[in-house]
């Protein structure tokens, strides 16, 4: 298998986003066309504008200042000109392959300036033949699917643990026990400011504040020395 080395600018044509910038930021989820940024937020909102919609897909949108990027396979408009729209040269590289490849590029973008034309596009990467790219992309997406499934399992487990915790508390405090009022076995002191210097784990008194009172239980987190 023979890898060939290319500059990113040889693999990705760039286009300025100016014709696709949204005119109004009055977004509404009921509208059809997403307005994108290349940063983490990705979809800023939806617009009902009908002109200047980008539809030559798929593409990569590249933040010219932070070098963040997003893979896009649906029609869109953009928020500002602070990006480049990158179209892969499909004779040389698969869109998803080059997108995944640039995610692992280490690049210093600490200076506030545009990077694509003068620097980022000059970065050289080794590219395998198209059939090998297809295998790599398939494997990446298989592993990503497994990770997504794992995340969903963790979310469900966390929710179940919360339910079990409440059940344990309910069983502990709603069993067949004699009921007493707090004033029968505790003393409330109000109008006194405890000095933090007197808190210690070895103290004799439990200090309970309003914030300690939770549903069906208390959270005791500080103790006060005996005075």
C-alpha positions as CSV (number, residue, x, y, z in Angstrom):
1,X,0.0,0.0,0.0
2,X,1.6,3.3,-1.1
3,X,0.9,6.5,0.7
4,X,1.5,9.8,-1.0
5,X,2.2,13.2,0.7
6,X,0.1,16.3,-0.1
7,X,-0.4,19.7,1.2
8,X,-3.9,20.2,2.6
9,X,-4.4,22.9,0.0
10,X,-3.9,20.3,-2.7
11,X,-6.6,18.1,-1.2
12,X,-9.1,20.8,-0.3
13,X,-10.3,23.7,-2.4
14,X,-11.4,26.7,-0.3
15,X,-14.3,29.1,-0.9
16,X,-15.0,32.3,0.9
17,X,-18.4,32.2,2.7
18,X,-19.5,35.7,2.0
19,X,-22.3,34.8,-0.4
20,X,-23.8,32.5,2.2
21,X,-23.8,34.8,5.2
22,X,-27.2,35.1,6.8
23,X,-28.8,38.6,6.7
24,X,-30.8,38.4,9.9
25,X,-30.1,36.6,13.1
26,X,-33.7,36.3,14.1
27,X,-33.5,32.6,14.2
28,X,-36.4,30.3,14.9
29,X,-36.4,26.5,15.2
30,X,-39.5,26.4,13.0
31,X,-37.5,27.6,10.1
32,X,-35.8,25.3,7.6
33,X,-32.2,26.2,7.0
34,X,-29.6,25.9,9.7
35,X,-27.0,28.7,10.2
36,X,-23.6,27.2,11.0
37,X,-20.4,28.0,12.7
38,X,-17.3,25.8,12.6
39,X,-17.0,26.0,16.4
40,X,-18.4,23.6,19.1
41,X,-21.9,25.2,18.9
42,X,-22.1,24.2,15.2
43,X,-25.8,25.1,14.6
44,X,-26.5,28.6,15.8
45,X,-30.2,28.5,14.8
46,X,-32.5,28.3,11.8
47,X,-33.4,30.9,9.2
48,X,-36.2,31.3,6.7
49,X,-34.0,33.1,4.1
50,X,-34.2,31.5,0.7
51,X,-31.2,33.0,-1.1
52,X,-27.5,32.3,-0.6
53,X,-28.0,28.7,0.7
54,X,-24.9,26.5,0.3
55,X,-25.8,23.1,-1.3
56,X,-22.6,21.7,-2.9
57,X,-22.2,18.9,-0.5
58,X,-20.5,17.4,1.4
59,X,-18.0,20.0,2.6
60,X,-15.9,20.9,5.6
61,X,-16.4,24.3,7.3
62,X,-13.1,25.6,8.8
63,X,-12.8,28.4,11.4
64,X,-10.1,30.6,10.0
65,X,-9.1,31.8,13.5
66,X,-9.3,28.8,15.7
67,X,-8.8,26.0,13.0
68,X,-11.8,24.2,14.4
69,X,-13.8,22.3,11.7
70,X,-17.1,20.6,11.1
71,X,-18.2,18.1,8.5
72,X,-21.5,19.2,6.8
73,X,-23.7,17.1,4.5
74,X,-26.9,19.3,4.6
75,X,-27.8,22.7,3.1
76,X,-26.8,25.6,5.2
77,X,-26.0,29.3,5.6
78,X,-23.3,30.8,7.8
79,X,-23.1,33.4,10.5
80,X,-19.9,35.3,9.5
81,X,-16.9,35.4,7.2
82,X,-14.6,34.0,9.8
83,X,-14.4,30.6,8.1
84,X,-13.5,28.9,4.9
85,X,-15.7,26.4,3.1
86,X,-13.5,23.4,2.1
87,X,-14.4,21.1,-0.7
88,X,-12.3,17.8,-1.0
89,X,-10.7,16.8,-4.2
90,X,-12.5,13.5,-4.5
91,X,-10.1,12.1,-7.0
92,X,-7.5,12.1,-4.2
93,X,-9.3,11.9,-0.9
94,X,-12.7,11.0,0.6
95,X,-14.5,13.8,2.3
96,X,-14.8,12.0,5.6
97,X,-11.3,10.7,5.5
98,X,-9.7,14.1,5.2
99,X,-12.1,15.5,7.8
100,X,-11.1,12.9,10.4
101,X,-7.5,13.3,9.4
102,X,-7.4,17.1,10.2
103,X,-9.0,16.5,13.6
104,X,-5.7,15.1,14.9
105,X,-3.4,17.9,13.5
106,X,-1.7,19.7,16.3
107,X,-1.6,23.4,15.5
108,X,-0.8,26.5,17.5
109,X,-3.6,29.1,16.9
110,X,-2.9,31.3,19.9
111,X,-2.3,34.4,17.7
112,X,-5.6,36.0,16.6
113,X,-5.3,35.9,12.8
114,X,-6.5,33.9,9.8
115,X,-4.6,30.7,9.2
116,X,-5.9,28.7,6.2
117,X,-4.2,30.4,3.2
118,X,-0.8,31.2,4.6
119,X,-0.2,28.3,7.1
120,X,-2.8,25.6,7.6
121,X,-3.2,24.8,3.9
122,X,0.6,24.2,3.7
123,X,0.5,21.4,6.2
124,X,1.6,18.1,4.6
125,X,-0.2,14.9,5.2
126,X,0.3,11.3,3.9
127,X,-2.7,9.9,2.1
128,X,-3.4,6.2,1.3
129,X,-5.2,5.0,-1.8
130,X,-9.0,5.5,-1.9
131,X,-9.8,1.8,-1.0
132,X,-7.7,2.1,2.1
133,X,-9.4,5.4,3.0
134,X,-12.7,3.6,2.8
135,X,-11.6,0.9,5.2
136,X,-10.2,3.5,7.7
137,X,-13.4,5.6,7.6
138,X,-15.6,2.5,8.1
139,X,-13.5,1.5,11.1
140,X,-13.6,4.9,12.7
141,X,-17.4,5.2,12.3
142,X,-17.8,1.7,13.7
143,X,-15.8,2.6,16.8
144,X,-17.6,5.9,17.1
145,X,-21.0,4.1,17.1
146,X,-19.7,1.8,19.9
147,X,-18.7,4.9,21.9
148,X,-22.1,6.5,21.4
149,X,-23.8,3.3,22.5
150,X,-21.5,3.3,25.6
151,X,-22.4,6.9,26.4
152,X,-26.2,6.1,26.2
153,X,-25.7,3.1,28.5
154,X,-23.9,5.3,31.0
155,X,-26.7,7.9,30.9
156,X,-29.3,5.2,31.5
157,X,-27.2,3.6,34.4
158,X,-26.9,7.0,36.0
159,X,-30.6,7.6,35.8
160,X,-31.3,4.1,37.3
161,X,-28.8,4.8,40.1
162,X,-30.7,8.0,41.0
163,X,-33.9,6.0,41.2
164,X,-32.3,3.3,43.4
165,X,-30.8,5.9,45.7
166,X,-34.2,7.5,46.2
167,X,-35.7,4.0,46.9
168,X,-33.0,3.3,49.5
169,X,-33.7,6.6,51.2
170,X,-37.4,6.0,51.1
171,X,-37.0,2.5,52.6
172,X,-34.7,3.8,55.3
173,X,-36.8,6.7,56.4
174,X,-40.4,5.5,55.7
175,X,-40.1,2.1,57.4
176,X,-42.1,1.1,60.5
177,X,-40.3,3.5,62.9
178,X,-41.7,5.7,65.6
179,X,-42.1,9.2,64.4
180,X,-40.6,12.1,66.3
181,X,-40.3,15.8,65.7
182,X,-36.8,17.3,65.3
183,X,-37.3,19.5,68.3
184,X,-37.6,16.4,70.5
185,X,-34.0,15.4,69.9
186,X,-32.3,18.5,68.6
187,X,-31.8,22.2,69.4
188,X,-32.1,25.1,67.0
189,X,-29.9,28.1,67.5
190,X,-30.6,31.2,65.5
191,X,-29.1,34.6,65.3
192,X,-25.6,33.4,66.0
193,X,-22.7,33.5,63.4
194,X,-20.4,30.5,63.8
195,X,-16.8,31.4,63.1
196,X,-15.2,29.2,60.4
197,X,-12.0,28.8,62.5
198,X,-14.0,26.7,65.0
199,X,-15.1,24.1,62.5
200,X,-13.4,20.7,63.0
201,X,-14.2,17.0,62.1
202,X,-13.6,16.2,65.8
203,X,-16.2,18.6,67.2
204,X,-19.1,17.6,69.4
205,X,-22.0,19.4,67.7
206,X,-23.4,18.9,64.2
207,X,-24.1,22.2,62.6
208,X,-27.1,22.0,60.3
209,X,-28.0,24.9,58.0
210,X,-31.0,25.3,55.7
211,X,-28.8,24.2,52.8
212,X,-28.3,20.9,54.5
213,X,-31.9,20.0,54.4
214,X,-32.7,17.8,51.5
215,X,-35.7,15.7,50.5
216,X,-36.0,12.9,53.1
217,X,-32.4,13.4,54.4
218,X,-29.8,15.8,55.7
219,X,-26.4,16.5,54.3
220,X,-24.0,17.2,57.3
221,X,-20.8,18.6,56.0
222,X,-19.3,20.5,58.9
223,X,-18.8,20.1,62.6
224,X,-18.3,22.7,65.3
225,X,-16.1,22.4,68.3
226,X,-17.7,22.4,71.8
227,X,-17.7,25.9,73.3
